[in-house]
């Protein structure tokens, strides 16, 4: 009897264990893949939501899609053109804000190259002209209420 019970248990394990391995393995791979795909967060020294005081200057929307294509105000451009546009924007008074939005799955190396180019060509600081995030979230965030403390 012990032998038949043992055989049944081994058969059950032979059927169940590969199934468990197949179920758990993709989760681990997905976690590894997701961490490999996660780009660094927006730069700490760039403008933050709601920290702009005064009249908002014009905003140029810059986006990077999952295929690595760069869009300037909805139009696809090359990296060379982006560099030219950023130089032009930096020379304007007031300097317009360049708002960078990245689609999930965008190439991280390309995103970092765009961030680096923005910092080379523009004034990027907490109260500068570089911003990054999700456009509709920024639009919905009010500036701090009231007057500045004295």
Secondary structure, DSSP 8 states (H G I E B T S, - for coil): -HHHHHHHHHHHHHHHHHHHHHHHHHHHHHHHHHHHH------TTSB-TT---SS---EEEEEE-TT--EEETTEEE-HHHHHHHHHHHHTSSS--EEEEEE-TT--HHHHHHHHHHHHHHS--STTSSEEES-HHHHHH-----S----
